[in-house]
Amino acid sequence: MSRVIDSPDQFSVIGENIHATRVVKRGGIRGHVFEDGHEAVKYKLDGEQKFVHVPEHFTTTQPYEQGNLKHFQIAIWKGENGDEEESAEGKAYIQYEVNRQTKAGSHYLDLNVDESSYRLEEQKASMEWLVTYIESISTLPPSVDSSNPEIIEVGLKTYQGTQGRPMLNSIALERPEAIDLALEHDARAVVMASNEVGMPDGADERLENIGRIVEMALSKGMAKGDLFVDPLIFPIAVDSNYGNHVFDAMKGIRKEFGDEIHIAGGMSNVSFGIPKRRLINDVFLYLAIQAGADAGIVDPMTTSAERSLNIDLESGPVKLALDLLQGNDDFAMNYITAFRNGELG
């Protein structure tokens, strides 16, 4: 039997929003165009409209030309490099998001600056600045997230530990040296199911990869309770088997490593390309918890363990989502048809 949490308080939330990858649409709900043509990201703080103005040099970037504003990329740059007024504007936006994620129940704040620049030294500088600033305003420890262990090392070295032990995101077979970083900085860690050359295919390959990297971590002295295994969640729109791959892997992890180890993952990845994403995310998280998950790398404003644990399993929309996520709705045809007919609420 898999360990199944019975209370949302037992679910650990790694808040995923403070990422330089995040985008809003130019001129969309969060984008604003002033009369003079200049643009900004808008948000409301205590009922007052606030803006993060787009610096001129961002208007020549590829995301901007494609109709997107990378709002945290902009806020981080302004906070770190802008003049006094620009820096205050960037910091205010970051603090706004930190406060939102904290209030929504996050236990960690996942920080990623990889797309703040294409230059490694600038990425490192941005990570150092971001960790320092957030530690000065937050009550939550950071989850230092990067595809490059050098950037992770900078983040962990910068963090002074005032909010508790940090998280390292992530350890994987392609970079086992991250285990030493976690031990050196007394960090907990996300452990990925990828291997040395790429992504896993099916539950068995996930379990093989996880078994290898977890055993490496344990043999070097990490505790099971400090490991948050990410079985890697792919969009159900691509393959109707992807949900079962993850659920079977989660059950296998629990069977192999017991109750101490944590099972996490980027839960909202499953709903990319599917309408009514919140419905899919809620039902997927319910199924993941039943399979043994007790943590998630999620946006706590849109994904809630409490809501998932209380879904109505007899609801028509929920039944359609269950069928889709459990591999019983090829190409999501039934679900999409119901959506087009207005049957999903």
BASE-240372 format. One record per residue (C-alpha): residue number from 1; x, y, z. Coordinates in Angstrom, 3 decimals. Layout:
<pts>
+------+----------+----------+----------+
: logu :       px :       py :       pz :
+------+----------+----------+----------+
:  NUM :        X :        Y :        Z :
...
+------+----------+----------+----------+
</pts>
This chain:
<pts>
+------+----------+----------+----------+
: logu :       px :       py :       pz :
+------+----------+----------+----------+
:    1 :    0.000 :    0.000 :    0.000 :
:    2 :    1.181 :    3.504 :   -0.789 :
:    3 :    1.375 :    6.085 :    1.951 :
:    4 :   -1.510 :    8.495 :    1.368 :
:    5 :   -1.722 :   11.834 :    3.124 :
:    6 :   -5.136 :   12.633 :    4.598 :
:    7 :   -4.701 :   16.350 :    5.271 :
:    8 :   -3.515 :   19.267 :    3.105 :
:    9 :   -1.232 :   20.240 :    5.998 :
:   10 :    0.863 :   17.173 :    5.174 :
:   11 :    1.476 :   18.359 :    1.611 :
:   12 :    4.702 :   20.342 :    1.062 :
:   13 :    4.464 :   23.181 :   -1.470 :
:   14 :    7.481 :   24.385 :   -3.439 :
:   15 :    6.109 :   27.621 :   -4.893 :
:   16 :    7.181 :   27.756 :   -8.518 :
:   17 :    6.448 :   31.304 :   -9.645 :
:   18 :    9.653 :   33.312 :   -9.163 :
:   19 :   11.172 :   32.237 :  -12.480 :
:   20 :   12.737 :   34.284 :  -15.230 :
:   21 :   10.886 :   31.996 :  -17.677 :
:   22 :    7.414 :   33.239 :  -16.706 :
:   23 :    5.530 :   35.248 :  -19.345 :
:   24 :    2.447 :   37.416 :  -19.677 :
:   25 :    0.939 :   38.510 :  -22.989 :
:   26 :    1.693 :   41.973 :  -24.273 :
:   27 :   -1.541 :   43.949 :  -24.135 :
:   28 :   -3.276 :   41.051 :  -22.365 :
:   29 :   -4.857 :   40.894 :  -18.930 :
:   30 :   -1.505 :   41.498 :  -17.213 :
:   31 :    0.073 :   43.594 :  -19.955 :
:   32 :   -0.505 :   47.344 :  -20.236 :
:   33 :    0.110 :   49.828 :  -23.060 :
:   34 :    0.333 :   53.516 :  -22.158 :
:   35 :   -0.826 :   56.290 :  -24.486 :
:   36 :    2.761 :   56.983 :  -25.520 :
:   37 :    3.204 :   53.356 :  -26.610 :
:   38 :    5.401 :   52.281 :  -23.708 :
:   39 :    4.442 :   48.996 :  -22.050 :
:   40 :    4.333 :   47.567 :  -18.558 :
:   41 :    3.261 :   44.577 :  -16.515 :
:   42 :    0.376 :   45.540 :  -14.259 :
:   43 :   -0.723 :   44.167 :  -10.912 :
:   44 :   -2.808 :   45.307 :   -7.986 :
:   45 :   -1.527 :   45.778 :   -4.472 :
:   46 :   -4.084 :   46.558 :   -1.773 :
:   47 :   -6.497 :   47.648 :   -4.481 :
:   48 :   -4.029 :   50.081 :   -6.073 :
:   49 :   -2.875 :   49.603 :   -9.682 :
:   50 :    0.880 :   49.117 :   -9.900 :
:   51 :    3.192 :   48.803 :  -12.903 :
:   52 :    6.522 :   47.256 :  -13.814 :
:   53 :    7.611 :   49.321 :  -16.803 :
:   54 :    9.368 :   47.477 :  -19.621 :
:   55 :   12.915 :   48.810 :  -20.147 :
:   56 :   13.707 :   49.862 :  -23.703 :
:   57 :   16.291 :   47.144 :  -24.316 :
:   58 :   13.719 :   44.410 :  -23.576 :
:   59 :   11.714 :   45.520 :  -26.618 :
:   60 :   14.380 :   44.040 :  -28.905 :
:   61 :   14.292 :   40.577 :  -27.340 :
:   62 :   12.755 :   37.537 :  -28.994 :
:   63 :   10.047 :   36.998 :  -26.323 :
:   64 :    8.885 :   40.603 :  -26.758 :
:   65 :    8.774 :   40.256 :  -30.534 :
:   66 :    6.710 :   37.075 :  -30.063 :
:   67 :    4.154 :   39.007 :  -27.999 :
:   68 :    5.365 :   38.095 :  -24.513 :
:   69 :    6.750 :   39.917 :  -21.497 :
:   70 :    8.996 :   37.852 :  -19.234 :
:   71 :    7.852 :   39.651 :  -16.132 :
:   72 :   10.255 :   38.171 :  -13.599 :
:   73 :   13.158 :   38.522 :  -15.986 :
:   74 :   12.258 :   42.215 :  -16.195 :
:   75 :   11.704 :   42.613 :  -12.435 :
:   76 :   14.981 :   40.864 :  -11.559 :
:   77 :   16.932 :   42.989 :  -14.047 :
:   78 :   15.385 :   46.207 :  -12.717 :
:   79 :   15.947 :   45.250 :   -9.103 :
:   80 :   19.552 :   44.312 :   -9.709 :
:   81 :   20.663 :   46.826 :  -12.367 :
:   82 :   18.218 :   49.722 :  -12.463 :
:   83 :   18.547 :   53.173 :  -10.974 :
:   84 :   16.962 :   53.838 :   -7.578 :
:   85 :   13.431 :   54.191 :   -8.941 :
:   86 :   13.708 :   51.213 :  -11.310 :
:   87 :   15.239 :   49.016 :   -8.608 :
:   88 :   12.425 :   49.856 :   -6.202 :
:   89 :    9.872 :   48.975 :   -8.884 :
:   90 :   11.462 :   45.571 :   -9.563 :
:   91 :   11.829 :   44.785 :   -5.866 :
:   92 :    8.213 :   45.726 :   -5.156 :
:   93 :    6.971 :   43.294 :   -7.798 :
:   94 :    9.130 :   40.454 :   -6.476 :
:   95 :    7.972 :   41.140 :   -2.917 :
:   96 :    4.357 :   41.148 :   -4.142 :
:   97 :    4.810 :   37.619 :   -5.528 :
:   98 :    6.715 :   36.412 :   -2.452 :
:   99 :    3.853 :   37.609 :   -0.261 :
:  100 :    1.235 :   35.955 :   -2.488 :
:  101 :    3.007 :   32.599 :   -2.464 :
:  102 :    3.585 :   32.768 :    1.276 :
:  103 :   -0.051 :   33.591 :    1.989 :
:  104 :   -1.183 :   30.773 :   -0.343 :
:  105 :    0.717 :   28.193 :    1.699 :
:  106 :    4.136 :   27.708 :    0.124 :
:  107 :    6.864 :   26.086 :    2.205 :
:  108 :    9.687 :   26.990 :   -0.201 :
:  109 :   10.144 :   29.641 :   -2.884 :
:  110 :   11.615 :   28.178 :   -6.059 :
:  111 :   14.053 :   30.706 :   -7.561 :
:  112 :   15.276 :   30.364 :  -11.142 :
:  113 :   17.250 :   33.001 :  -13.086 :
:  114 :   18.454 :   30.856 :  -15.990 :
:  115 :   16.722 :   33.021 :  -18.596 :
:  116 :   17.775 :   36.304 :  -17.020 :
:  117 :   20.776 :   36.198 :  -19.362 :
:  118 :   22.661 :   33.916 :  -21.749 :
:  119 :   25.931 :   34.756 :  -20.001 :
:  120 :   26.886 :   32.534 :  -17.071 :
:  121 :   28.526 :   35.282 :  -15.031 :
:  122 :   25.408 :   37.445 :  -15.349 :
:  123 :   23.206 :   34.503 :  -14.354 :
:  124 :   25.345 :   33.943 :  -11.274 :
:  125 :   25.158 :   37.616 :  -10.356 :
:  126 :   21.382 :   37.580 :  -10.753 :
:  127 :   21.039 :   34.510 :   -8.545 :
:  128 :   23.213 :   36.099 :   -5.868 :
:  129 :   21.152 :   39.288 :   -5.975 :
:  130 :   17.802 :   37.465 :   -5.946 :
:  131 :   18.651 :   35.150 :   -3.048 :
:  132 :   20.021 :   38.068 :   -1.016 :
:  133 :   16.980 :   40.246 :   -1.659 :
:  134 :   14.395 :   37.548 :   -1.022 :
:  135 :   16.091 :   36.437 :    2.182 :
:  136 :   15.776 :   40.038 :    3.390 :
:  137 :   11.986 :   40.120 :    2.871 :
:  138 :   10.761 :   36.519 :    3.139 :
:  139 :    9.874 :   34.103 :    5.915 :
:  140 :   10.367 :   31.082 :    3.623 :
:  141 :   13.604 :   29.342 :    2.616 :
:  142 :   14.632 :   29.274 :   -1.047 :
:  143 :   14.549 :   26.360 :   -3.434 :
:  144 :   17.579 :   27.204 :   -5.569 :
:  145 :   16.692 :   26.057 :   -9.058 :
:  146 :   18.862 :   25.928 :  -12.178 :
:  147 :   19.950 :   23.673 :  -15.010 :
:  148 :   23.539 :   24.641 :  -14.143 :
:  149 :   25.146 :   23.429 :  -10.876 :
:  150 :   27.417 :   26.498 :  -10.862 :
:  151 :   24.376 :   28.772 :  -10.558 :
:  152 :   22.916 :   26.547 :   -7.839 :
:  153 :   26.197 :   26.730 :   -5.945 :
:  154 :   26.105 :   30.532 :   -6.000 :
:  155 :   22.547 :   30.540 :   -4.658 :
:  156 :   23.301 :   28.130 :   -1.833 :
:  157 :   26.499 :   29.970 :   -0.866 :
:  158 :   24.639 :   33.279 :   -0.831 :
:  159 :   21.771 :   32.101 :    1.368 :
:  160 :   22.505 :   32.807 :    5.043 :
:  161 :   20.017 :   30.309 :    6.440 :
:  162 :   17.783 :   32.744 :    8.289 :
:  163 :   14.558 :   31.073 :    7.063 :
:  164 :   15.662 :   27.479 :    7.653 :
:  165 :   17.263 :   24.846 :    5.485 :
:  166 :   17.230 :   25.496 :    1.711 :
:  167 :   16.143 :   23.236 :   -1.106 :
:  168 :   18.365 :   22.330 :   -4.065 :
:  169 :   16.507 :   21.875 :   -7.355 :
:  170 :   17.771 :   19.526 :   -8.600 :
:  171 :   19.910 :   16.376 :   -8.370 :
:  172 :   19.927 :   14.020 :  -11.363 :
:  173 :   22.039 :   11.290 :  -12.929 :
:  174 :   23.373 :   13.829 :  -15.430 :
:  175 :   24.794 :   15.923 :  -12.565 :
:  176 :   25.451 :   13.715 :   -9.514 :
:  177 :   27.900 :   16.341 :   -8.219 :
:  178 :   24.827 :   18.219 :   -6.981 :
:  179 :   24.653 :   15.654 :   -4.155 :
:  180 :   27.894 :   17.078 :   -2.745 :
:  181 :   26.467 :   20.604 :   -3.019 :
:  182 :   23.399 :   19.574 :   -1.034 :
:  183 :   25.520 :   17.993 :    1.682 :
:  184 :   27.922 :   20.944 :    1.829 :
:  185 :   25.087 :   23.425 :    2.330 :
:  186 :   22.797 :   21.216 :    4.448 :
:  187 :   20.116 :   21.416 :    1.772 :
:  188 :   17.150 :   19.221 :    1.063 :
:  189 :   16.873 :   18.343 :   -2.615 :
:  190 :   14.563 :   17.617 :   -5.523 :
:  191 :   15.708 :   14.406 :   -7.206 :
:  192 :   14.854 :   13.985 :  -10.879 :
:  193 :   13.910 :   10.794 :  -12.749 :
:  194 :   15.926 :   11.738 :  -15.837 :
:  195 :   19.057 :    9.819 :  -16.778 :
:  196 :   22.416 :   10.849 :  -18.214 :
:  197 :   21.068 :   11.362 :  -21.722 :
:  198 :   17.445 :   12.470 :  -21.426 :
:  199 :   13.907 :   11.949 :  -20.231 :
:  200 :   12.485 :    8.587 :  -19.105 :
:  201 :    9.993 :    6.529 :  -21.085 :
:  202 :    7.436 :    4.768 :  -18.920 :
:  203 :    7.243 :    3.908 :  -15.223 :
:  204 :    9.966 :    1.250 :  -15.242 :
:  205 :   12.605 :    3.585 :  -16.627 :
:  206 :   11.602 :    6.241 :  -14.116 :
:  207 :   12.000 :    3.777 :  -11.270 :
:  208 :   15.361 :    2.575 :  -12.563 :
:  209 :   16.704 :    6.125 :  -12.831 :
:  210 :   15.292 :    7.161 :   -9.460 :
:  211 :   16.681 :    4.045 :   -7.804 :
:  212 :   20.181 :    4.802 :   -9.068 :
:  213 :   20.294 :    8.486 :   -8.091 :
:  214 :   18.563 :    7.999 :   -4.729 :
:  215 :   21.009 :    5.232 :   -3.794 :
:  216 :   23.888 :    7.554 :   -4.722 :
:  217 :   22.471 :   10.260 :   -2.477 :
:  218 :   21.827 :    7.887 :    0.421 :
:  219 :   25.278 :    6.294 :    0.136 :
:  220 :   26.879 :    9.744 :    0.419 :
:  221 :   24.966 :   10.514 :    3.586 :
:  222 :   21.746 :   12.272 :    2.571 :
:  223 :   18.665 :   11.292 :    4.555 :
:  224 :   15.552 :    9.898 :    2.859 :
:  225 :   13.497 :   12.630 :    4.494 :
:  226 :   15.583 :   15.266 :    2.692 :
:  227 :   14.835 :   13.869 :   -0.788 :
:  228 :   11.870 :   15.045 :   -2.876 :
:  229 :   11.614 :   12.697 :   -5.848 :
:  230 :   10.258 :   14.180 :   -9.077 :
:  231 :    9.092 :   11.355 :  -11.392 :
:  232 :    8.751 :   13.923 :  -14.221 :
:  233 :    5.242 :   14.788 :  -15.335 :
:  234 :    4.534 :   15.276 :  -19.044 :
:  235 :    1.447 :   16.762 :  -20.770 :
:  236 :   -1.446 :   14.316 :  -21.013 :
:  237 :   -2.389 :   15.997 :  -24.315 :
:  238 :    0.665 :   14.382 :  -25.906 :
:  239 :    0.043 :   10.795 :  -24.770 :
:  240 :   -2.885 :    9.398 :  -22.772 :
:  241 :   -0.488 :    6.988 :  -21.024 :
:  242 :    1.585 :    9.724 :  -19.408 :
:  243 :   -0.611 :    9.918 :  -16.316 :
:  244 :   -0.351 :    6.211 :  -15.559 :
:  245 :    3.417 :    6.315 :  -16.096 :
:  246 :    3.670 :    8.816 :  -13.257 :
:  247 :    1.147 :    7.166 :  -10.933 :
:  248 :    2.820 :    3.771 :  -11.332 :
:  249 :    6.223 :    5.328 :  -10.715 :
:  250 :    4.964 :    7.044 :   -7.553 :
:  251 :    3.586 :    3.766 :   -6.218 :
:  252 :    6.881 :    2.078 :   -7.017 :
:  253 :    8.896 :    4.767 :   -5.230 :
:  254 :    6.792 :    4.340 :   -2.088 :
:  255 :    7.184 :    0.564 :   -2.235 :
:  256 :   10.946 :    0.777 :   -2.738 :
:  257 :   11.863 :    3.596 :   -0.351 :
:  258 :    9.040 :    3.710 :    2.192 :
:  259 :    7.280 :    6.594 :    3.912 :
:  260 :   10.255 :    8.827 :    4.773 :
:  261 :   11.090 :    9.858 :    1.239 :
:  262 :    9.019 :   12.613 :   -0.361 :
:  263 :    7.377 :   12.449 :   -3.790 :
:  264 :    6.916 :   15.743 :   -5.586 :
:  265 :    6.806 :   16.985 :   -9.193 :
:  266 :    5.714 :   19.845 :  -11.405 :
:  267 :    2.047 :   18.944 :  -11.087 :
:  268 :    0.630 :   21.494 :  -13.535 :
:  269 :    2.791 :   20.186 :  -16.403 :
:  270 :    0.134 :   17.542 :  -17.014 :
:  271 :   -2.459 :   20.039 :  -18.249 :
:  272 :   -0.469 :   21.918 :  -20.897 :
:  273 :   -2.529 :   22.147 :  -24.082 :
:  274 :   -5.799 :   21.108 :  -22.419 :
:  275 :   -8.783 :   23.419 :  -21.718 :
:  276 :  -10.021 :   23.926 :  -18.161 :
:  277 :   -6.527 :   23.373 :  -16.800 :
:  278 :   -7.545 :   23.864 :  -13.189 :
:  279 :   -9.949 :   20.908 :  -13.404 :
:  280 :   -7.220 :   18.683 :  -14.838 :
:  281 :   -4.692 :   19.895 :  -12.264 :
:  282 :   -7.073 :   19.307 :   -9.352 :
:  283 :   -7.935 :   15.773 :  -10.450 :
:  284 :   -4.328 :   14.927 :  -11.307 :
:  285 :   -3.149 :   16.066 :   -7.884 :
:  286 :   -5.881 :   13.952 :   -6.264 :
:  287 :   -4.687 :   10.881 :   -8.187 :
:  288 :   -1.026 :   11.698 :   -7.467 :
:  289 :   -1.740 :   11.920 :   -3.734 :
:  290 :   -3.546 :    8.566 :   -3.880 :
:  291 :   -0.427 :    7.150 :   -5.563 :
:  292 :    1.856 :    8.471 :   -2.825 :
:  293 :    2.722 :   12.111 :   -3.603 :
:  294 :    3.118 :   14.357 :   -0.566 :
:  295 :    4.698 :   17.419 :   -2.188 :
:  296 :    4.600 :   19.432 :   -5.369 :
:  297 :    6.378 :   22.129 :   -7.328 :
:  298 :    3.252 :   24.169 :   -7.962 :
:  299 :    1.689 :   27.604 :   -8.185 :
:  300 :   -0.111 :   27.670 :   -4.820 :
:  301 :   -2.541 :   30.306 :   -6.101 :
:  302 :   -3.969 :   27.885 :   -8.671 :
:  303 :   -3.151 :   24.422 :   -7.289 :
:  304 :   -4.418 :   23.359 :   -3.880 :
:  305 :   -4.035 :   20.057 :   -2.062 :
:  306 :   -7.052 :   20.944 :    0.064 :
:  307 :   -9.232 :   21.440 :   -3.022 :
:  308 :   -7.927 :   18.259 :   -4.644 :
:  309 :   -8.553 :   16.159 :   -1.551 :
:  310 :  -12.174 :   17.338 :   -1.553 :
:  311 :  -13.115 :   16.947 :   -5.226 :
:  312 :  -16.507 :   15.444 :   -5.997 :
:  313 :  -15.693 :   12.090 :   -7.584 :
:  314 :  -19.299 :   11.753 :   -8.794 :
:  315 :  -19.203 :   15.035 :  -10.731 :
:  316 :  -19.465 :   14.668 :  -14.506 :
:  317 :  -16.472 :   16.930 :  -15.268 :
:  318 :  -14.356 :   15.141 :  -12.655 :
:  319 :  -15.244 :   11.742 :  -14.145 :
:  320 :  -14.167 :   12.970 :  -17.583 :
:  321 :  -10.884 :   14.243 :  -16.163 :
:  322 :  -10.348 :   10.943 :  -14.329 :
:  323 :  -10.859 :    9.009 :  -17.561 :
:  324 :   -8.416 :   11.242 :  -19.390 :
:  325 :   -5.709 :   11.093 :  -16.741 :
:  326 :   -6.024 :    7.331 :  -16.241 :
:  327 :   -5.551 :    6.586 :  -19.937 :
:  328 :   -9.173 :    5.865 :  -20.844 :
:  329 :   -9.738 :    8.768 :  -23.246 :
:  330 :   -7.432 :    8.545 :  -26.262 :
:  331 :   -6.457 :   11.929 :  -27.705 :
:  332 :   -8.714 :   13.520 :  -25.027 :
:  333 :  -11.618 :   13.223 :  -27.470 :
:  334 :  -14.359 :   12.780 :  -24.855 :
:  335 :  -12.975 :   15.535 :  -22.674 :
:  336 :  -12.558 :   18.006 :  -25.561 :
:  337 :  -16.045 :   17.205 :  -26.879 :
:  338 :  -17.522 :   17.856 :  -23.431 :
:  339 :  -15.641 :   21.138 :  -23.252 :
:  340 :  -16.970 :   22.238 :  -26.652 :
:  341 :  -20.478 :   21.331 :  -25.559 :
:  342 :  -20.148 :   23.423 :  -22.415 :
:  343 :  -20.329 :   20.400 :  -20.108 :
:  344 :  -17.246 :   21.105 :  -17.997 :
:  345 :  -18.732 :   24.006 :  -16.035 :
+------+----------+----------+----------+
</pts>
